[in-house]
């Protein structure tokens, strides 16, 4: 499928299925106002994906900074601030929704859950913040109570309990939420595909998480990977950005490498260092599934974003492993066929594979050749994939620009051979020959 058609389908899907609706926006505005009515409008700041315009449906939460003024050593223990705020909310807060609210004072924030029965519909975190200075964009930066980022909830909870029991306190750390908002806003102004790309990859991540809770990629991490792509090239399209991030994602999670804007000694993707071997494998299978689906994409974005997981055989390769996208040009005529020969040395071929509906026996060789090709200057690559149940499933991709591929019919089962026409590191056409080998 042509790149322009793929991109049109992706943009349309994001708009219709992932972007917040007017009702969503009004709901969040009503919630936000209920907190500014208590804390004061000028004392509050929306942070997170919503003000960055990278939030996706369904909306789950809103983070609000409560500005306390300049950094002051007297506020060394955030717990005291949070307890005072809790008293204020219990006496003054008015719930603007039909949902039941529960409030929980945490060590770093106050959390409000809007509940429909036993189900959480929405949540708000109020985070105390003190101004520490300006960033290079002239935005305020802050100190906020540290959020313990252990992957294990048990470890986090134990540390919180230990701090309370010993009379200790959470550390104040540097943060730059407005910097992230400004960067996202500037990229959005230059290229609206930025936020569409972020929303799509978050939608994919959310569905992977829904299928398997062991899928541990974080939305903010993926957003920053997309951000880096657009910062390096403002002319990227939604397909360019998604393919670039996804095809490099396995390498990206090998170790933390994205510095925190507020503190270059820390990484926003530090959590990847704690991923287990199983969790890494789950991410790899999710990445393989969506990239594999991109290679055969016909326009159904719903199936693409819900591609799930794919367990490949150890030796199998795909074009995306080499950073080659499949963007077929429908005007190119490109077709392969197999010429069946006996293995007894008889030189003339007996039949074309297309004439036998792909059925051959185990006593033949097949010469696969390109029989139609009007793609000038394209390099040819071949993939041979044997039946997964045979002794040698294979799946490698050749890189020698061979004009033909000779294969023996040694193993029973369903096999296929694919040929790719590669131009400017893009697959512009491909053809597959199915083979059923029987006795």
C-alpha positions in Angstrom: 0.0 0.0 0.0 1.3 3.4 -0.9 2.7 5.6 1.9 0.2 8.4 1.3 -2.7 6.0 1.7 -1.3 4.4 4.9 -0.7 7.9 6.4 -4.2 9.0 5.5 -5.7 5.9 7.2 -3.5 6.4 10.3 -4.4 10.1 10.7 -8.1 9.3 10.3 -8.0 6.6 12.9 -6.3 8.8 15.4 -8.8 11.5 14.9 -11.9 9.3 15.1 -10.8 6.8 17.7 -8.0 8.1 19.9 -8.2 11.9 20.2 -10.3 13.2 23.2 -13.8 14.4 22.2 -15.4 17.7 23.1 -17.2 15.9 25.9 -13.9 14.6 27.2 -12.3 18.0 27.1 -15.3 19.6 28.9 -15.2 16.9 31.6 -11.6 17.5 32.3 -12.2 21.3 32.4 -15.0 20.8 34.9 -12.8 18.6 37.1 -9.9 21.0 36.9 -12.0 24.0 37.8 -13.3 22.1 40.9 -9.7 22.0 42.2 -8.8 25.6 41.2 -11.9 26.7 43.1 -10.2 25.3 46.3 -6.5 26.1 45.6 -6.8 29.2 43.5 -6.5 29.3 39.7 -3.1 31.0 39.7 -1.7 28.4 42.1 -2.5 25.4 39.8 -0.9 24.0 36.7 -2.1 21.2 34.5 0.8 18.9 33.6 1.1 15.6 31.8 -0.2 14.4 28.5 -3.5 16.4 28.5 -1.9 19.9 28.3 0.7 18.4 25.9 -2.2 17.4 23.6 -1.0 13.9 23.5 -3.6 12.3 25.7 -5.7 9.4 24.2 -9.1 8.1 24.8 -10.4 6.9 27.2 -9.0 9.6 29.5 -7.9 8.2 32.9 -6.2 10.9 34.9 -5.1 14.4 35.3 -2.0 15.7 37.1 -2.1 19.1 38.8 0.9 21.0 40.3 0.0 23.0 43.3 2.5 25.9 43.4 3.7 26.9 46.8 6.1 29.7 45.7 9.9 29.7 45.7 11.8 26.8 47.2 11.8 27.0 51.0 13.7 24.8 53.4 10.8 25.0 55.9 8.8 22.8 53.6 11.4 20.0 53.8 8.7 17.3 54.7 6.0 17.2 51.9 3.9 15.0 54.2 3.0 18.1 56.3 1.9 20.0 53.3 -0.2 17.1 52.0 -1.9 16.6 55.4 -2.8 20.3 55.5 -4.2 20.2 51.9 -6.3 17.1 52.8 -8.0 19.0 55.6 -8.7 21.9 53.2 -10.2 19.6 50.6 -12.4 17.7 53.2 -14.0 21.0 54.2 -14.1 22.9 50.9 -14.1 20.6 47.9 -17.3 20.3 45.8 -17.6 17.3 43.5 -18.8 18.5 40.1 -19.6 14.9 38.9 -22.1 12.2 39.6 -19.3 9.9 40.7 -18.3 9.0 44.2 -14.9 10.3 45.3 -12.3 8.7 47.4 -9.3 10.7 48.6 -5.9 9.2 49.5 -3.0 11.1 51.0 0.2 9.6 49.5 3.8 10.4 50.4 4.2 12.6 47.2 0.7 13.7 46.3 -3.0 13.6 47.1 -4.9 11.3 44.9 -8.6 11.6 44.1 -10.5 8.7 42.5 -13.8 9.2 40.9 -15.7 5.9 41.3 -18.6 4.4 39.5 -19.4 1.6 41.9 -16.2 -0.4 42.3 -14.7 1.0 39.0 -12.4 4.0 38.8 -13.6 6.3 36.1 -11.0 9.1 36.5 -8.3 10.1 38.9 -6.5 13.4 39.8 -3.2 13.7 41.5 -2.4 17.0 43.3 1.4 17.4 43.5 2.9 20.2 45.7 5.6 22.1 43.9 8.1 24.9 44.6 9.7 27.0 42.0 13.5 26.5 41.5 14.3 28.6 38.5 13.9 28.8 34.7 14.8 26.4 31.9 16.3 27.3 28.6 12.8 27.9 27.2 12.1 30.5 30.0 9.6 28.2 31.6 9.4 27.7 35.4 11.0 24.6 36.8 10.1 23.1 40.1 11.0 20.9 43.1 8.4 18.2 43.7 8.3 15.2 46.1 10.0 12.2 44.6 7.8 9.5 43.3 9.3 6.1 44.1 9.6 4.4 40.7 10.1 0.7 41.7 8.5 -1.6 39.1 7.3 -3.7 42.0 4.3 -2.2 43.9 5.2 -4.2 46.9 8.7 -2.6 47.1 7.2 0.9 46.7 4.6 0.3 49.4 7.2 -1.1 51.8 9.4 1.9 51.3 6.5 4.3 51.9 5.6 2.4 55.1 9.2 2.4 56.3 9.4 6.2 55.8 6.3 6.8 57.8 7.3 4.4 60.5 10.8 6.0 61.0 9.6 9.6 60.7 11.6 10.0 57.5 10.6 12.0 54.5 10.5 11.8 50.7 13.2 13.8 48.9 12.4 16.8 46.8 13.5 16.4 43.2 13.9 18.6 40.2 11.2 18.5 37.5 10.5 20.4 34.3 6.9 19.6 33.3 6.4 22.9 31.5 9.5 22.3 29.4 8.0 19.1 28.1 4.7 20.9 27.4 6.5 23.7 25.5 8.6 21.2 23.4 5.4 19.3 22.5 3.5 22.5 21.7 6.3 23.8 19.4 6.5 20.5 17.6 2.7 20.4 17.2 2.8 23.9 15.6 5.4 22.8 13.2 4.0 19.4 12.3 0.6 18.1 13.5 1.8 14.5 12.7 3.8 14.7 16.0 0.8 14.4 18.3 -0.9 12.0 16.0 2.1 9.7 16.1 2.2 9.9 19.9 -1.5 9.1 20.2 -1.2 6.2 17.8 1.7 4.6 19.6 0.0 5.1 23.0 -3.1 3.5 21.6 -1.1 0.5 20.5 0.7 0.3 23.9 -2.6 0.4 25.8 -4.0 -2.4 23.7 -0.9 -4.5 24.2 -1.2 -3.9 28.0 -4.9 -4.9 27.9 -3.9 -8.2 26.3 -1.0 -8.9 28.6 -0.4 -7.0 31.9 3.3 -8.0 31.5 3.7 -5.4 28.8 5.6 -2.8 30.7 6.3 0.0 28.2 5.4 3.4 29.5 3.4 6.0 27.6 5.7 8.9 28.5 8.8 6.9 27.4 7.2 6.2 24.0 6.2 9.9 23.6 9.8 11.0 24.2 11.0 8.5 21.6 8.6 10.1 19.1 9.7 13.6 20.3 13.3 12.7 19.6 12.4 11.6 16.0 10.6 14.9 15.2 13.3 17.0 16.9 15.9 15.4 14.5 13.6 15.9 11.4 10.6 18.2 11.5 9.5 17.0 8.1 8.7 13.5 9.3 5.2 12.0 8.6 3.2 9.8 10.9 4.5 6.7 9.2 8.1 7.8 9.3 7.9 8.4 13.0 6.1 5.2 13.9 8.3 3.0 11.7 11.4 4.7 13.0 10.5 4.3 16.7 9.0 0.8 16.4 11.9 -0.7 14.2 14.4 0.6 16.8 12.4 -0.1 19.9 14.1 -3.3 20.8 17.5 -1.5 20.9 15.9 1.4 22.7 15.0 -0.7 25.7 18.4 -2.3 26.1 19.4 0.3 28.6 18.2 3.7 29.8 19.4 6.6 27.6 16.8 9.5 27.6 18.0 12.2 30.0 15.5 13.9 32.2 15.0 17.6 31.2 15.3 18.7 34.8 18.3 16.5 35.8 20.6 15.2 33.2 22.0 12.7 35.7 18.7 10.8 35.6 16.8 9.1 32.8 13.1 9.1 32.1 13.4 5.5 30.9 15.3 4.3 33.9 12.6 1.6 34.4 13.9 -0.4 31.5 16.9 -1.4 33.6 14.5 -3.3 35.9 12.6 -5.2 33.1 12.8 -9.0 33.5 13.9 -11.2 30.6 10.2 -12.3 30.3 9.0 -8.7 30.2 11.6 -7.8 27.5 10.4 -10.8 25.5 6.8 -9.7 25.7 7.7 -6.2 24.4 9.7 -7.8 21.5 6.7 -9.9 20.6 4.4 -6.9 20.6 6.9 -5.0 18.4 7.2 -7.9 16.0 3.4 -8.2 15.6 2.7 -4.6 14.7 5.7 -4.3 12.3 4.8 -7.6 10.7 1.3 -6.3 10.2 2.6 -3.1 8.7 4.4 -5.2 6.1 1.1 -6.5 4.8 -1.1 -3.5 5.7 -4.2 -3.1 3.6 -5.9 -0.2 5.3 -7.6 -1.6 8.4 -6.0 0.4 11.2 -8.1 -1.2 13.9 -6.5 -4.6 13.1 -3.1 -2.9 12.9 -3.3 -1.3 16.4 -4.7 -4.5 17.8 -2.1 -6.7 16.1 -1.2 -8.2 19.5 1.8 -10.5 19.8 3.9 -12.6 17.4 6.3 -15.4 18.4 8.8 -15.7 15.5 11.0 -18.7 14.9 14.6 -18.1 15.9 16.1 -17.7 12.4 13.2 -15.9 10.8 13.9 -12.4 9.5 11.7 -9.6 8.2 12.4 -6.5 6.2 11.8 -4.3 9.3 14.7 -6.0 11.0 16.9 -4.2 8.5 15.1 -0.9 8.7 13.3 -1.4 5.4 9.6 -0.4 5.3 7.1 -2.0 2.9 5.4 0.8 0.9 4.1 -0.9 -2.2 3.3 1.1 -5.4 0.2 -0.4 -7.0 1.3 0.7 -10.4 4.3 -1.6 -10.3 3.8 -5.0 -11.9 5.9 -7.5 -10.0 5.4 -11.2 -9.8 7.4 -14.3 -9.2 6.8 -17.9 -10.3 8.5 -21.2 -9.7 9.8 -23.5 -12.5 9.6 -27.1 -11.4 12.4 -29.5 -12.3 13.1 -33.1 -11.5 16.0 -33.8 -9.3 17.3 -36.5 -11.6 19.3 -34.1 -13.7 16.7 -33.5 -16.4 17.3 -29.9 -17.3 13.9 -28.8 -18.7 11.3 -27.7 -16.3 8.1 -29.8 -16.0 5.7 -27.1 -15.1 5.3 -23.7 -13.5 4.3 -23.5 -9.9 1.3 -21.4 -10.8 0.1 -24.2 -13.1 0.1 -26.7 -10.3 -1.6 -24.5 -7.7 1.6 -24.6 -5.8 1.5 -28.4 -5.2 4.7 -30.4 -5.8 6.3 -33.6 -4.5 9.6 -34.2 -2.7 11.5 -35.2 -5.8 11.9 -31.8 -7.4 13.9 -28.6 -7.5 12.2 -25.2 -8.0 13.8 -22.2 -9.7 12.0 -19.1 -8.5 12.2 -16.2 -10.9 10.7 -12.8 -11.4 8.4 -13.1 -14.3 7.0 -9.6 -14.2 8.9 -6.5 -13.2 8.6 -2.9 -14.3 10.4 -1.5 -11.2 13.5 -0.1 -12.8 16.7 0.0 -10.7 15.2 -2.0 -7.8 17.4 -4.4 -6.0 15.9 -7.9 -5.4 15.9 -9.7 -2.1 14.5 -13.2 -1.4 13.0 -14.8 1.7 12.5 -18.6 2.0 10.1 -19.7 4.7 9.6 -23.4 5.3 6.8 -25.0 7.3 7.2 -24.3 11.0 6.8 -28.0 11.8 9.6 -29.2 9.5 13.3 -29.8 10.5 14.5 -26.4 9.1 11.8 -23.7 9.3 14.3 -21.1 7.9 13.0 -17.6 7.2 16.3 -15.8 6.3 16.4 -12.9 3.9 19.1 -12.9 1.2 21.0 -9.7 0.4 22.8 -10.6 -2.8 20.4 -9.1 -5.4 19.9 -12.5 -6.9 17.8 -12.7 -10.0 16.6 -16.2 -9.1 16.3 -18.5 -6.2 16.8 -22.3 -6.5 15.3 -24.5 -3.8 14.8 -28.2 -3.3 11.5 -29.7 -2.3 13.0 -31.6 0.7 10.5 -31.1 3.4 6.8 -31.8 3.6 4.3 -29.1 4.5 3.3 -25.5 3.6 6.1 -23.2 2.5 6.5 -19.9 0.7 9.1 -17.9 -1.1 8.9 -14.1 -1.3 10.8 -11.7 -3.4 11.1 -8.0 -2.6 11.9 -5.1 -5.0 14.0 -2.6 -2.9 14.5 1.0 -4.0 16.1 3.7 -1.8 15.9 1.3 1.2 12.1 0.9 0.7 10.3 -2.2 -0.5 8.2 -0.8 -3.4 6.8 -4.2 -4.6 6.8 -7.8 -3.4 5.4 -11.1 -4.6 4.9 -14.5 -2.8 4.8 -18.0 -4.2 3.0 -20.6 -2.0 4.3 -24.1 -2.1 2.6 -27.3 -0.8 5.1 -30.2 -0.7 3.6 -33.7 -0.5 4.8 -37.3 -1.1 
